[in-house]
Amino acid sequence: MTELPGLDRIRTRDPNNHLHCRKSQLLAYVGGRTPWSDLLMYRALGSTSAVHRHCHLRGGDRWAFDTPYVNDDDLRLLGFEVFSAGTVDLARFESGLTDFLAAGQPVFFYAPRHHFPHWVEFMRRVGTLPEEYRLLHSFLVCGANGTDVLLADNTADDHEYFPLTVGWDVLRDGYAREPERWFTGCATVRQVAEPDRNGFEDAYRAFLAGFRDGFELYDVIGDNLVVERTSVAAAYRAPGVNSMALLAGSRTLFCRFLALTEHSERVRAAYARVAQLATVLSDRVTAFQAGLPALPADRIRHGLTQLRLREQRAARLLVDEAAALPQILPTPASGR
């Protein structure tokens, strides 16, 4: 089998499982190729108003939210180029796959997830609503031979990536059933340079220059706890659950960015406390919406109020300190 080197290094960098599947896969792959992948998280404190619009006003799931981090421009700053082929047919996919793998490049494509047995089993296990079985998923191909395709997927209970083999017959049969929905968004990624540290420094300072947020979303989540518990068909669809997953996930990833910077221990500790409380409250909101034993709504609301205050204080510290730092990202020789 033609297989990517370093397959064991494709590990989740998203412990809160909040990213869109393609972004999660790209992050898992590049994280196995460079120790500087956490530079991608400099914009993880993106607008909570955007999260509110997506989850509460549009009813969107966390995985459909277009996070402002892990995008093509920032991957380019990290030294990676994403090459997109769009939609291809089965014949072109089969003929080109081995060449990319032999060059050490993974291949990504979208296809209906209910065509894959391991996804059907996973969706049944976690209680996915029947109408969502047919949604598209991004698949990450890491190897192939004449009979099988090697994927890296994260349908384990801990959402960790693991290799699994599916027969070419699964892909061919699925394509025959819905060819218009197969092999869309085809892409590959290649490392072409070292990280552009000056580029990241400039991008981070530009982000902070426009960083304005009152974090009112935490109040919205608390105000809607009881209504959502009685009106949402599945707990994972509740706007508060999706919002908290996005907030906890982004704060966790931002802490990893801070570890690569010259920010003080005071700032890092402030955001570590934010990420920790956000993760705890994300779990509690999920348990509350699922009807599991959980804290009363008033206790959760109190925690959300405390989290908003922590965010406000941390944000002030962050912006003020960055303005006073002559250099935020250390040089490789002095880097952490």
Backbone torsions as a table, in degrees:
resi	resn	phi	psi	omega
1	MET	NA	134.1	171.9
2	THR	-77.8	117.4	-169.8
3	GLU	-132.4	143.5	178.1
4	LEU	-64.2	140.6	172.0
5	PRO	-70.8	151.0	176.2
6	GLY	69.6	30.2	-179.1
7	LEU	-58.3	-33.4	-178.1
8	ASP	-69.5	-13.0	179.4
9	ARG	-89.0	-3.2	175.5
10	ILE	-81.1	94.7	-176.3
11	ARG	-126.7	153.1	-179.7
12	THR	-64.2	136.1	170.9
13	ARG	-109.8	15.1	-175.3
14	ASP	-128.8	74.9	-175.4
15	PRO	-62.9	-22.5	178.8
16	ASN	-88.5	-2.2	176.1
17	ASN	51.5	54.4	-176.9
18	HIS	-114.6	-10.0	-174.8
19	LEU	-83.8	154.2	168.7
20	HIS	-55.9	144.1	-172.4
21	CYS	-56.2	-40.5	-179.6
22	ARG	-65.9	-43.0	179.4
23	LYS	-65.7	-39.4	177.4
24	SER	-60.7	-41.2	179.8
25	GLN	-68.6	-44.1	178.0
26	LEU	-60.7	-42.8	-179.7
27	LEU	-65.8	-41.1	178.6
28	ALA	-63.0	-39.7	-178.9
29	TYR	-70.6	-52.2	-176.3
30	VAL	-68.2	-28.0	176.8
31	GLY	-65.0	-24.9	175.6
32	GLY	-84.3	-8.0	-177.4
33	ARG	-106.2	-22.6	-177.1
34	THR	-145.2	141.1	176.8
35	PRO	-76.4	-2.4	-175.9
36	TRP	-103.2	16.0	-176.0
37	SER	-62.2	-24.6	-179.1
38	ASP	-71.3	-8.7	171.2
39	LEU	-61.1	-24.8	179.9
40	LEU	-63.6	-14.9	-171.6
41	MET	-92.9	12.4	-175.3
42	TYR	-64.3	-22.6	179.2
43	ARG	-106.2	22.8	-176.3
44	ALA	-69.7	-12.7	176.5
45	LEU	-89.5	34.4	-178.6
46	GLY	-56.4	164.5	-171.5
47	SER	-51.0	123.7	173.2
48	THR	-70.5	-21.5	175.1
49	SER	-65.0	-36.1	177.2
50	ALA	-66.0	-37.9	176.4
51	VAL	-64.4	-42.0	178.5
52	HIS	-60.7	-45.6	-179.7
53	ARG	-62.2	-42.7	-176.9
54	HIS	-68.8	-49.4	-172.4
55	CYS	-82.9	-43.9	-172.2
56	HIS	-92.5	-39.3	-177.2
57	LEU	-86.8	-32.2	-178.5
58	ARG	-107.1	-8.9	-180.0
59	GLY	68.9	29.9	-176.0
60	GLY	-83.8	148.8	175.7
61	ASP	-79.3	158.9	-179.0
62	ARG	-58.5	-37.5	-173.5
63	TRP	-73.2	-13.7	178.2
64	ALA	-95.8	-1.5	-178.9
65	PHE	-79.5	130.3	-179.5
66	ASP	-85.4	88.9	-179.0
67	THR	-62.6	148.2	179.3
68	PRO	-78.6	6.1	177.0
69	TYR	-119.6	159.8	-172.3
70	VAL	60.9	65.3	176.2
71	ASN	-124.3	170.5	-174.0
72	ASP	-61.0	-38.6	-178.9
73	ASP	-64.5	-43.1	-179.2
74	ASP	-73.2	-33.2	173.5
75	LEU	-61.5	-36.5	177.6
76	ARG	-65.0	-40.4	175.4
77	LEU	-61.7	-32.4	179.8
78	LEU	-75.2	-15.3	179.2
79	GLY	106.8	15.9	-178.7
80	PHE	-119.0	140.9	174.8
81	GLU	-111.4	131.5	174.2
82	VAL	-100.2	125.1	179.8
83	PHE	-110.2	121.9	-176.3
84	SER	-106.4	136.7	177.1
85	ALA	-111.0	-3.5	-179.0
86	GLY	70.1	-137.7	-179.0
87	THR	-95.9	132.4	177.3
88	VAL	-128.0	163.9	176.6
89	ASP	-90.4	172.9	-176.3
90	LEU	-59.9	-43.0	-176.9
91	ALA	-61.6	-43.6	-179.4
92	ARG	-68.1	-38.0	179.4
93	PHE	-62.8	-47.7	-179.1
94	GLU	-62.2	-41.8	-174.5
95	SER	-72.4	-28.8	-175.5
96	GLY	-97.2	-15.3	-172.2
97	LEU	-60.3	-49.5	-174.6
98	THR	-62.1	-35.8	-179.8
99	ASP	-63.1	-42.9	178.7
100	PHE	-65.5	-44.7	-179.9
101	LEU	-62.9	-40.4	179.1
102	ALA	-64.1	-28.1	177.4
103	ALA	-84.3	3.9	178.6
104	GLY	80.0	23.3	-177.8
105	GLN	-113.6	130.0	175.4
106	PRO	-71.6	161.7	177.5
107	VAL	-125.2	133.1	-180.0
108	PHE	-114.3	143.5	172.3
109	PHE	-153.5	157.7	174.3
110	TYR	-101.8	144.9	176.0
111	ALA	-158.1	161.0	177.6
112	PRO	-64.5	127.3	-173.3
113	ARG	-71.1	-23.1	-178.5
114	HIS	-75.2	-2.8	174.1
115	HIS	-82.5	-9.3	-176.4
116	PHE	-107.6	122.6	-177.3
117	PRO	-55.5	-38.3	-177.8
118	HIS	-69.1	-27.1	176.0
119	TRP	-76.7	-36.6	176.6
120	VAL	-61.3	-45.2	179.1
121	GLU	-62.0	-42.6	-180.0
122	PHE	-64.2	-45.7	-177.7
123	MET	-64.7	-37.1	175.3
124	ARG	-64.9	-39.7	-176.4
125	ARG	-66.9	-37.4	-175.4
126	VAL	-97.0	0.2	176.4
127	GLY	78.6	34.5	175.9
128	THR	-61.6	137.2	178.7
129	LEU	-62.1	138.7	-176.3
130	PRO	-53.7	-36.8	-177.1
131	GLU	-69.9	-10.1	-179.7
132	GLU	-99.2	-2.5	-179.0
133	TYR	-59.7	-33.2	-171.9
134	ARG	-85.6	1.8	-179.3
135	LEU	-62.6	154.6	177.7
136	LEU	-77.7	151.0	175.1
137	HIS	-134.6	146.9	174.0
138	SER	-84.1	128.8	178.5
139	PHE	-109.1	138.5	-177.7
140	LEU	-109.1	112.2	-178.3
141	VAL	-94.3	126.0	-177.7
142	CYS	-118.7	-2.0	-179.6
143	GLY	-173.2	162.8	179.4
144	ALA	-165.8	152.5	166.9
145	ASN	-141.8	-163.0	-174.9
146	GLY	-68.9	-21.0	-176.3
147	THR	-117.0	-23.6	-171.5
148	ASP	-133.5	159.5	174.1
149	VAL	-123.0	134.3	179.5
150	LEU	-99.4	120.2	179.4
151	LEU	-108.7	156.7	164.8
152	ALA	-115.8	119.7	-177.0
153	ASP	-137.2	167.7	-173.6
154	ASN	-127.2	47.6	178.5
155	THR	-90.3	10.9	172.8
156	ALA	-70.7	161.5	-178.2
157	ASP	-61.4	-30.2	178.9
158	ASP	-92.4	6.1	178.2
159	HIS	60.6	23.8	175.2
160	GLU	-82.3	146.1	178.4
161	TYR	-74.9	141.5	177.4
162	PHE	-146.8	151.8	179.0
163	PRO	-81.7	142.2	173.1
164	LEU	-146.8	149.3	-176.3
165	THR	-106.6	132.4	172.4
166	VAL	-124.1	148.1	179.8
167	GLY	-74.7	151.1	174.3
168	TRP	-56.6	-25.9	-179.3
169	ASP	-63.9	-30.7	176.8
170	VAL	-63.7	-44.1	179.3
171	LEU	-68.4	-43.2	-177.9
172	ARG	-66.8	-41.7	178.9
173	ASP	-66.0	-41.5	178.7
174	GLY	-64.0	-42.5	178.9
175	TYR	-62.5	-38.9	179.4
176	ALA	-64.7	-30.3	-178.7
177	ARG	-77.4	-41.6	-176.8
178	GLU	-142.6	68.6	-174.6
179	PRO	-60.0	-30.5	-177.7
180	GLU	-70.7	-15.0	-178.1
181	ARG	-108.4	4.8	-178.3
182	TRP	-105.4	148.6	176.2
183	PHE	54.8	41.5	171.2
184	THR	-92.7	158.1	178.7
185	GLY	57.2	34.2	-179.4
186	CYS	-67.1	138.6	-176.9
187	ALA	-158.6	164.3	170.6
188	THR	-142.0	165.8	-178.8
189	VAL	-134.9	145.0	-177.3
190	ARG	-140.4	136.5	175.7
191	GLN	-82.1	124.4	-174.2
192	VAL	-122.5	-10.6	-176.0
193	ALA	-162.1	172.5	171.9
194	GLU	-81.9	163.1	-179.8
195	PRO	-60.1	142.1	175.7
196	ASP	-89.2	89.3	-173.8
197	ARG	-66.1	-37.1	177.0
198	ASN	-65.3	-37.7	177.3
199	GLY	-63.1	-42.0	177.4
200	PHE	-67.0	-38.7	177.8
201	GLU	-59.5	-47.9	-179.8
202	ASP	-64.5	-41.3	-178.5
203	ALA	-66.0	-39.5	179.8
204	TYR	-66.7	-43.2	179.0
205	ARG	-64.8	-37.2	177.4
206	ALA	-65.3	-39.0	177.1
207	PHE	-61.7	-47.1	-178.4
208	LEU	-64.9	-31.8	179.9
209	ALA	-62.6	-28.2	179.9
210	GLY	-106.6	11.0	-175.0
211	PHE	-81.2	106.8	177.6
212	ARG	-135.5	123.9	-178.7
213	ASP	-158.4	131.0	176.0
214	GLY	-93.9	-9.1	178.0
215	PHE	60.0	32.5	178.3
216	GLU	-65.5	-16.0	-178.4
217	LEU	-57.9	-33.0	179.3
218	TYR	-62.2	-35.7	176.0
219	ASP	-67.8	-40.3	179.6
220	VAL	-61.7	-43.7	-179.8
221	ILE	-60.7	-45.2	179.6
222	GLY	-64.6	-41.3	-178.5
223	ASP	-65.2	-25.7	-174.3
224	ASN	-103.8	5.2	-176.5
225	LEU	-53.9	-54.3	-173.3
226	VAL	-69.6	-41.4	-179.9
227	VAL	-61.8	-43.8	-178.8
228	GLU	-66.8	-33.9	-179.9
229	ARG	-63.0	-32.0	-177.3
230	THR	-96.2	-9.7	-172.1
231	SER	-118.9	-12.5	-175.7
232	VAL	-99.4	133.4	-173.8
233	ALA	-67.0	-38.9	-178.6
234	ALA	-132.0	138.5	-175.0
235	ALA	-56.9	-38.2	-176.4
236	TYR	-69.4	-12.6	177.1
237	ARG	-90.6	-9.2	-177.6
238	ALA	-62.4	132.7	-179.9
239	PRO	-56.1	-38.4	179.5
240	GLY	-65.9	-37.8	177.8
241	VAL	-63.9	-46.7	-179.7
242	ASN	-66.9	-40.0	178.5
243	SER	-62.6	-46.2	-178.1
244	MET	-65.9	-36.6	176.9
245	ALA	-62.7	-42.1	178.7
246	LEU	-66.1	-41.0	-179.1
247	LEU	-69.2	-45.0	179.1
248	ALA	-65.0	-41.9	-179.8
249	GLY	-64.2	-44.6	-177.7
250	SER	-68.0	-39.3	179.5
251	ARG	-67.5	-36.7	176.8
252	THR	-62.6	-44.2	-179.7
253	LEU	-69.7	-34.5	178.7
254	PHE	-64.4	-34.7	176.8
255	CYS	-60.7	-35.0	179.3
256	ARG	-69.5	-34.3	174.1
257	PHE	-64.4	-44.9	-177.9
258	LEU	-58.0	-32.5	-179.0
259	ALA	-64.3	-18.4	-180.0
260	LEU	-95.1	2.1	-171.9
261	THR	-111.6	177.2	175.3
262	GLU	-90.2	9.7	176.0
263	HIS	-60.0	149.2	-175.1
264	SER	-72.6	164.9	175.7
265	GLU	-63.0	-30.1	178.0
266	ARG	-61.7	-45.6	178.8
267	VAL	-67.1	-44.2	-179.0
268	ARG	-62.3	-41.3	179.5
269	ALA	-65.8	-38.0	179.3
270	ALA	-61.1	-44.2	-179.7
271	TYR	-76.3	-26.7	173.7
272	ALA	-63.9	-39.1	177.4
273	ARG	-68.0	-37.6	176.4
274	VAL	-62.0	-49.3	-177.9
275	ALA	-63.3	-40.0	-179.1
276	GLN	-64.3	-48.6	-179.0
277	LEU	-67.2	-38.7	178.5
278	ALA	-61.3	-40.6	179.6
279	THR	-67.0	-43.2	177.8
280	VAL	-60.8	-46.1	-178.2
281	LEU	-70.3	-31.7	174.5
282	SER	-59.9	-45.0	177.9
283	ASP	-63.6	-39.4	-178.0
284	ARG	-70.6	-39.5	176.7
285	VAL	-64.3	-41.5	177.9
286	THR	-61.8	-45.6	179.3
287	ALA	-62.9	-40.4	179.3
288	PHE	-62.2	-45.9	-178.2
289	GLN	-69.4	-27.2	179.2
290	ALA	-83.2	-3.3	-179.8
291	GLY	77.1	16.0	179.2
292	LEU	-83.3	163.7	175.3
293	PRO	-56.1	122.8	-174.8
294	ALA	-152.4	170.7	175.8
295	LEU	-64.1	152.0	174.0
296	PRO	-61.0	157.9	-177.6
297	ALA	-57.1	-37.9	-178.4
298	ASP	-64.7	-37.0	178.6
299	ARG	-68.0	-38.6	177.5
300	ILE	-65.9	-41.6	178.5
301	ARG	-61.1	-40.0	177.6
302	HIS	-60.6	-43.4	177.7
303	GLY	-62.3	-39.7	179.1
304	LEU	-65.3	-36.9	176.0
305	THR	-63.9	-42.4	177.6
306	GLN	-63.8	-37.7	179.8
307	LEU	-66.1	-40.2	177.9
308	ARG	-61.2	-42.2	178.7
309	LEU	-64.1	-40.1	177.9
310	ARG	-63.1	-41.5	179.0
311	GLU	-62.1	-45.0	-177.7
312	GLN	-62.5	-44.0	179.6
313	ARG	-67.0	-42.6	-179.2
314	ALA	-63.6	-40.8	-178.7
315	ALA	-63.5	-40.8	178.2
316	ARG	-63.9	-44.1	177.9
317	LEU	-59.3	-45.2	-176.5
318	LEU	-61.0	-52.0	-175.8
319	VAL	-65.2	-43.7	-179.3
320	ASP	-64.5	-43.1	-178.0
321	GLU	-67.6	-42.7	-179.5
322	ALA	-59.5	-38.3	-179.9
323	ALA	-63.8	-27.9	-177.6
324	ALA	-91.7	-12.4	-178.4
325	LEU	-83.1	124.6	177.1
326	PRO	-68.4	-28.2	178.5
327	GLN	-146.2	127.4	-176.9
328	ILE	-94.0	-38.3	179.1
329	LEU	-100.7	119.3	-178.3
330	PRO	-68.2	159.4	174.8
331	THR	-70.8	158.2	-179.7
332	PRO	-53.8	-36.1	-177.9
333	ALA	-67.6	-31.7	-178.4
334	SER	-107.5	3.3	-173.9
335	GLY	-69.0	161.5	179.2
336	ARG	-83.2	NA	NA
